[in-house]
Amino acid sequence: MPDASDTLLDAPPCASDPTRESPVVESLPKEPAFRHSRLQRLADRWSHLLFLTCGLLVVALIGGILYFLAARGAGAFLPLAGNTDKVLTLKEVFLSADWDPNSGKFGILPFIAGSLSVTGLALLLAAPTGILTGVFIAKLAPGWMKTLMRQVMDLLVGIPSVVYGIFGLMVVLPWVSGKWLSDSPAAGFAVSAAILAVMIVPTIVSLSTDAFESLPLALEEGSQALGSTRWQAIWHVLIPAARPRLLTATVLGLGRAIGEAMAIQMVIGNNPQWIALMRGATDQTPVLRFLFTPAATLTTELVQELPNTAAGSTWNNLLFAMGLLLYLMTMGIILATRRLGRQRNA
Amino acid sequence: MLSPQTPETKPVKLSVRNMDFRYGEKKVLDGLSLDIHAERVTAIIGPSGCGKSTFLKCFNRIHEVSSAVKVSGDMQIDGVDIYRGGIDEVDLRRRVGMVFQKPNPFPKSIYENVAFGPRLFGVKDRATLDGIVEDALRKSALWDEVKDRLKESATGMSGGQQQRLCIARALAVNPEVLLMDEPCSALDPIATAKIEELIGELKENLTIVIVTHNMQQAARVSDYTAFFWLGKLIEMDLTERIFTTPRERMTEDYLTGRFG
């Protein structure tokens, strides 16, 4: 394909119009007075190479991790070299809720369901709160408060997750146990999701604020000029107009939530048999049982058991397969949102 | 167009007396007094920064959306002061519609853009809404172009179509006054001609105030013209008289291009 800029540069200036002789062009010397030095050109070439290398390195890293997880994870299902233990079928792993590695039962449904539950609950709490806080900061807060809140949100994004975990373990768990559940432990999805929500809210708030601030004032004026109130303008015009970017904000929060291990591991109770336990208990309503049964997720199981299993064992291999699953889930979410965002923008 | 020989028969719709407008410490409009007649087109002209857009936005108090402003003096619609009459700005804006300098359709379908206002005021019945939307689109001369793609996004239309959609959107709530803030400044000559034609049709039952930096446009579309300079009203009269025999030297200089 011919490069448009090249042909433009090659064409002599004003060649098509001989009557319009430009005195400036005529007075220019034949040789350009300024040339880039050889050194500069060399530096250009080298910096090009440097950027290319960095880019390739990142791609290689991502691909390498994927390969490593897949290679180790495959050992759970295939009799590969270095495999010291029995292999499993896909069915008994992905379609079974029975997890008891010591008696050879490796159903990982409780972890998948646990990850989805805690992430879903966290989003349910964090997305509306975060988006509405974004509206507040961008549209309603007075100037000084806007600056303050933006800075606080940016700081909160950087707090290590283990700090949230400690807060959950030392403050929230005892408080919930003492207040509402006098005789049972409070560990479970409710507290985990709450901690997770607090963790991802700053991300959602920051990105939502940007989304609302980037909307042209003309939209709000257009709405209010038709006789809408400020709130009607926000609900019916600004939020729908910002929807693609709000979706992105939510998904970035989701990505952070689904991959989080430390904060949840400290408060969720780490009980792979949670589905059975929940079914067996009859002393509370199903919703309460769901929220306050000690449970486990893909990430918490990885953190909990990876150091305790022998390399090459079925259990160990399966943990890598679970890591791969997490990886693919996150990728899938990101790709799906991109496609969704593109469709809405078109 | 109204000529000096025929007497004005229409009542005064908007009346302004000794009006000042302050933005922070700065006085933007200074001691304005003028009358705008119903079912006439009144053009406001003047060099950039003379306060003509600011003045227009006072009639529906839309600048209150983005900044704290201070208006003193009298501004009346049908004899009721719009700043101190206990009038709710939301009610006011329903009666006084506005078309902005740059087309600002909502990122929704063509239909939803026009139905937006009626929906705000509680119209839910589908058939009624359909009727209002068709009527408004016909009035803005857009119906034939869009009747087969009402569900498509408004942001995919051309600039001229978008601006006529914004006019349709304003008409859908049945306003008494339509404010137009340089409605053609972002449009090409053909789209501009369409909007100007539309203004001529709409004034049958609407009071139109249009701000324009295009003097030919003012001469073509308006019955009255007001000339602003540095926040002051220099002269207001029938358009025909302003463009042929202005009373003020300054108006003549501006119209003949000696400054501005």
Interface residues (C-beta under 8 A of the other chain):
Chain A: P216 L217 A218 L219 E220 E221 G222 S223 Q224 A225 L226 G227 S228 T229 R230 Q232 H236 V237 P240 A241
Chain B: N60 I62 V65 S66 V90 D91 R93 R94 G97 M98 F100 K102 N104 P105 F106 P107 K108 F116 G117 L120 F121 C166 R169 A170 V173
